[in-house]
Amino acid sequence: MTPLSLLLAAALALPAAAANKPAPQAKKTATAPAAKTSPSPKDVRPGGSAEPAAASPLPLYPPTTGEITVDAVVARFERFDRDMRALSAGFRQSVHSADTGQTQSLEGRFDYRKKDLMRIEHIRPDKQTLVCDGAKVWVWRPADGQVIRSRLADWKLSQPLAQGLLDFGNYADLLKRYEVSIGTVSSADPEGHRTIALRLKPKPAPAGKASPQGGALSGSEGSDFILTLRLSTRDYFPAESELRVGAVSARTVFEGIRFNPDLPESLFTFTPPLGADILDFPAPAR
């Protein structure tokens, strides 16, 4: 599930890049909110979005004493890919730069539904909402009064480290596209389950040629890229991840995970608030 750790970081990067555009390229738009069916109060979470219905638990496995191999993990991921239709969870992320010594932390939640429908809400420290309707990505930053609008394809291209990692329902293929090794395996807990650390590194590619990860990381560009997934043999869900790229590391922890919740279509639609500045990313050619 660590694709999400990159997605959450990318959700921060796009608004920053778009906000640097010269002011004349911003379009002041007064768009009235579209009429929507109002959810009942008990189904509304902070921020006004609908709370998904109760979901089934993650698929569980019995304890195993056998050897933990990459192939065994891929097989579990393939089952997850086959059975997963939607996913919701809360998250905590901490991004640290060794060069500056600064650490940025944020909390929020995400909702995802196959294919390419997603909503990411930053709750702390600053509110931000990212919505993808399958074709466009919208990022709303209330503190700035700005909405950044981008085609999904352009947004992916603007986040080179996220190339090939946004296939939420395709985790097994993710492992096949990277060099994967078993980092550590813990001793069994009282129930007999163990915790696994998977290490993912980009497969090498000749300089100037597309890498197997989608063209963003090739040659020396991916040499300092390490993605670590931590999961339990209880459900093989990577509930914790750490991404290291050069001097920057991002640790993400997922909580309150809900498997196949009933997510309404309205959760993945976005209407710019009245009076918001709408910035197109990338900026249109003059």
C-alpha positions as CSV (number, residue, x, y, z in Angstrom):
1,M,0.0,0.0,0.0
2,T,3.0,2.2,0.1
3,P,2.0,3.7,-3.2
4,L,0.0,6.0,-1.0
5,S,3.1,7.3,0.8
6,L,4.2,8.7,-2.5
7,L,0.8,9.9,-3.4
8,L,0.4,11.9,-0.1
9,A,3.8,13.6,-0.7
10,A,2.8,14.3,-4.3
11,A,-0.5,15.8,-3.1
12,L,1.7,18.4,-1.3
13,A,4.0,19.0,-4.3
14,L,1.4,19.9,-6.9
15,P,-0.1,22.9,-5.2
16,A,3.3,24.3,-4.4
17,A,4.3,24.1,-8.0
18,A,1.1,25.6,-9.3
19,A,1.2,28.4,-6.7
20,N,4.4,29.7,-8.2
21,K,2.7,30.6,-11.4
22,P,2.5,34.3,-12.2
23,A,-0.8,35.9,-10.9
24,P,-2.1,36.8,-14.3
25,Q,-2.4,33.2,-15.2
26,A,-4.9,32.6,-12.4
27,K,-8.6,32.7,-13.4
28,K,-10.9,34.1,-10.8
29,T,-14.0,31.9,-10.9
30,A,-17.3,32.3,-9.2
31,T,-18.8,28.9,-9.6
32,A,-21.9,28.0,-7.6
33,P,-21.7,24.6,-6.0
34,A,-23.6,21.9,-7.8
35,A,-26.7,20.5,-6.2
36,K,-26.0,17.3,-4.4
37,T,-28.0,14.9,-2.2
38,S,-27.2,15.8,1.4
39,P,-26.0,12.9,3.5
40,S,-27.6,12.4,6.9
41,P,-25.7,14.0,9.8
42,K,-24.4,10.7,11.1
43,D,-22.8,10.0,7.7
44,V,-20.8,13.3,7.6
45,R,-17.2,13.5,8.6
46,P,-15.3,16.7,9.4
47,G,-15.1,18.8,6.2
48,G,-18.5,17.8,5.0
49,S,-17.7,14.7,3.0
50,A,-19.8,11.6,3.3
51,E,-18.7,8.9,5.7
52,P,-18.5,5.6,3.9
53,A,-20.7,2.7,5.2
54,A,-19.2,0.0,7.3
55,A,-16.7,-2.3,5.4
56,S,-15.6,-5.8,5.7
57,P,-12.2,-6.5,7.5
58,L,-9.1,-7.1,5.6
59,P,-8.6,-10.7,4.3
60,L,-6.9,-12.7,7.1
61,Y,-4.5,-15.6,7.0
62,P,-3.6,-18.2,9.6
63,P,-0.1,-18.1,11.2
64,T,2.6,-19.7,9.1
65,T,5.9,-21.2,10.2
66,G,7.1,-21.6,6.7
67,E,9.8,-19.5,5.0
68,I,8.8,-16.0,4.1
69,T,9.6,-15.4,0.4
70,V,9.0,-12.6,-2.1
71,D,6.9,-15.0,-4.1
72,A,4.7,-15.8,-1.1
73,V,4.1,-12.1,-0.6
74,V,3.3,-11.5,-4.3
75,A,0.7,-14.3,-4.1
76,R,-1.0,-12.6,-1.1
77,F,-0.9,-9.3,-3.0
78,E,-2.5,-10.9,-6.0
79,R,-5.4,-12.0,-3.9
80,F,-5.7,-8.5,-2.4
81,D,-5.7,-7.0,-5.9
82,R,-8.4,-9.4,-7.1
83,D,-10.7,-8.9,-4.1
84,M,-10.3,-5.2,-3.4
85,R,-12.8,-2.8,-4.9
86,A,-12.4,0.1,-2.5
87,L,-10.3,1.2,0.4
88,S,-10.5,3.8,3.2
89,A,-8.1,4.6,6.0
90,G,-6.7,7.4,8.1
91,F,-3.0,8.2,7.8
92,R,-0.1,9.9,9.6
93,Q,2.9,11.0,7.6
94,S,6.3,12.5,8.6
95,V,8.7,13.9,6.0
96,H,12.2,14.6,7.1
97,S,15.1,16.3,5.3
98,A,18.6,15.5,6.5
99,D,20.0,18.5,4.6
100,T,17.9,21.1,6.4
101,G,17.0,19.1,9.6
102,Q,13.4,20.0,9.1
103,T,10.5,17.6,9.6
104,Q,7.0,18.1,8.3
105,S,4.1,16.1,9.8
106,L,0.5,15.8,8.6
107,E,-2.6,13.7,9.4
108,G,-5.6,13.0,7.2
109,R,-7.6,10.3,5.6
110,F,-8.0,8.8,2.1
111,D,-10.7,7.0,0.2
112,Y,-10.1,5.1,-3.0
113,R,-12.3,3.2,-5.5
114,K,-11.3,1.4,-8.6
115,K,-10.3,2.8,-11.0
116,D,-8.6,6.1,-10.4
117,L,-11.2,7.5,-8.1
118,M,-9.7,9.0,-4.9
119,R,-10.1,11.6,-2.2
120,I,-7.3,12.6,0.2
121,E,-8.1,15.0,3.0
122,H,-5.3,16.6,5.0
123,I,-6.7,17.4,8.5
124,R,-3.7,18.7,10.3
125,P,-1.7,20.9,10.4
126,D,-3.3,22.6,7.3
127,K,-6.6,21.6,5.7
128,Q,-6.3,20.5,2.1
129,T,-8.5,18.3,-0.1
130,L,-7.4,16.4,-3.2
131,V,-10.1,14.8,-5.4
132,C,-9.6,12.7,-8.5
133,D,-12.6,11.8,-10.6
134,G,-10.7,9.5,-12.9
135,A,-9.9,12.2,-15.4
136,K,-9.0,15.4,-13.5
137,V,-7.3,16.1,-10.2
138,W,-8.5,19.0,-8.0
139,V,-6.6,20.3,-5.1
140,W,-8.4,22.7,-2.7
141,R,-6.4,24.8,-0.2
142,P,-8.8,26.8,1.9
143,A,-6.0,28.9,3.5
144,D,-5.0,30.2,0.1
145,G,-8.4,30.3,-1.5
146,Q,-7.0,28.4,-4.4
147,V,-8.1,25.4,-6.4
148,I,-5.4,23.7,-8.6
149,R,-6.9,21.8,-11.5
150,S,-4.9,19.3,-13.6
151,R,-5.5,16.4,-15.9
152,L,-4.7,13.1,-14.1
153,A,-2.1,12.3,-16.8
154,D,-0.3,15.6,-16.3
155,W,-0.4,15.3,-12.6
156,K,1.3,11.9,-12.7
157,L,4.0,13.3,-15.0
158,S,4.6,16.2,-12.6
159,Q,5.4,13.7,-9.9
160,P,8.4,11.6,-11.2
161,L,8.8,9.6,-8.1
162,A,5.2,8.5,-8.2
163,Q,5.5,7.1,-11.7
164,G,4.3,3.5,-11.7
165,L,3.3,3.7,-8.0
166,L,-0.3,4.9,-8.4
167,D,-1.7,1.6,-9.4
168,F,-3.6,1.1,-6.2
169,G,-5.3,-2.1,-7.3
170,N,-2.2,-3.5,-8.7
171,Y,0.2,-4.1,-5.8
172,A,1.4,-7.5,-7.0
173,D,2.6,-5.9,-10.3
174,L,4.3,-3.2,-8.3
175,L,6.5,-5.8,-6.6
176,K,7.2,-7.4,-10.0
177,R,8.4,-4.1,-11.5
178,Y,10.9,-3.4,-8.7
179,E,13.9,-5.3,-7.2
180,V,12.4,-6.7,-4.0
181,S,14.1,-8.3,-1.1
182,I,13.1,-9.5,2.4
183,G,14.7,-7.1,4.8
184,T,13.8,-8.5,8.2
185,V,11.3,-10.9,9.6
186,S,10.4,-10.6,13.3
187,S,9.9,-13.5,15.7
188,A,6.4,-14.8,16.1
189,D,3.9,-12.8,18.3
190,P,1.7,-14.7,20.8
191,E,-0.7,-15.6,18.0
192,G,2.1,-16.9,15.8
193,H,2.2,-14.0,13.3
194,R,5.4,-12.3,12.1
195,T,6.2,-8.8,10.8
196,I,8.0,-8.5,7.5
197,A,10.0,-5.6,6.0
198,L,10.1,-5.6,2.2
199,R,12.8,-3.4,0.5
200,L,12.0,-2.1,-3.0
201,K,14.6,-0.5,-5.3
202,P,14.2,0.6,-8.9
203,K,15.4,-1.9,-11.4
204,P,18.5,-0.5,-13.3
205,A,18.0,0.8,-16.8
206,P,20.5,2.2,-19.3
207,A,21.0,6.0,-19.0
208,G,18.5,7.9,-21.1
209,K,16.1,5.0,-21.5
210,A,12.8,4.4,-19.8
211,S,13.0,2.3,-16.6
212,P,10.7,-0.5,-15.8
213,Q,9.0,1.7,-13.2
214,G,7.5,4.0,-15.8
215,G,10.4,6.1,-17.1
216,A,10.9,8.3,-14.0
217,L,13.8,6.5,-12.3
218,S,16.6,5.3,-14.4
219,G,20.4,5.0,-14.1
220,S,21.8,6.9,-11.2
221,E,18.4,8.7,-10.6
222,G,17.1,5.6,-8.7
223,S,20.3,4.6,-7.0
224,D,19.3,6.2,-3.7
225,F,15.6,5.3,-3.9
226,I,14.6,2.8,-1.2
227,L,11.0,1.9,-0.4
228,T,10.4,-0.2,2.7
229,L,7.0,-1.8,3.3
230,R,6.2,-3.3,6.7
231,L,3.4,-5.8,6.9
232,S,2.1,-8.6,9.1
233,T,1.5,-12.2,8.1
234,R,-1.9,-11.7,9.6
235,D,-3.2,-9.7,6.6
236,Y,-0.2,-8.9,4.4
237,F,-1.3,-5.3,4.3
238,P,1.6,-2.7,4.2
239,A,0.2,-0.6,7.0
240,E,3.5,1.2,7.5
241,S,6.1,2.4,4.9
242,E,9.2,4.4,4.7
243,L,10.5,6.1,1.5
244,R,14.0,7.3,1.3
245,V,15.2,9.4,-1.7
246,G,18.5,11.0,-1.2
247,A,18.4,13.1,2.0
248,V,14.6,13.0,2.2
249,S,12.6,10.3,4.0
250,A,8.9,9.9,4.4
251,R,7.3,7.6,6.9
252,T,3.6,6.8,6.5
253,V,1.3,4.9,8.9
254,F,-2.2,3.9,8.0
255,E,-4.9,3.4,10.7
256,G,-8.6,2.4,10.8
257,I,-8.3,0.6,7.5
258,R,-11.6,-0.4,5.9
259,F,-11.7,-3.0,3.1
260,N,-14.3,-2.6,0.4
261,P,-16.4,0.1,2.0
262,D,-19.5,1.4,0.1
263,L,-18.1,4.7,-1.2
264,P,-20.7,7.0,-2.8
265,E,-19.9,8.6,-6.2
266,S,-20.3,12.0,-4.7
267,L,-17.2,11.5,-2.6
268,F,-15.2,11.7,-5.9
269,T,-16.8,14.8,-7.4
270,F,-15.6,18.3,-6.8
271,T,-17.1,21.7,-7.4
272,P,-14.9,24.7,-6.8
273,P,-16.1,26.8,-3.9
274,L,-17.7,30.1,-4.8
275,G,-15.0,32.8,-5.4
276,A,-12.0,30.5,-5.4
277,D,-9.1,31.2,-7.7
278,I,-8.7,28.3,-10.1
279,L,-5.2,27.6,-11.3
280,D,-4.6,25.2,-14.2
281,F,-1.5,23.0,-13.9
282,P,0.5,23.0,-16.0
283,A,-0.1,26.6,-17.0
284,P,-1.7,27.0,-20.4
285,A,0.6,28.2,-23.2
286,R,0.4,31.9,-24.0
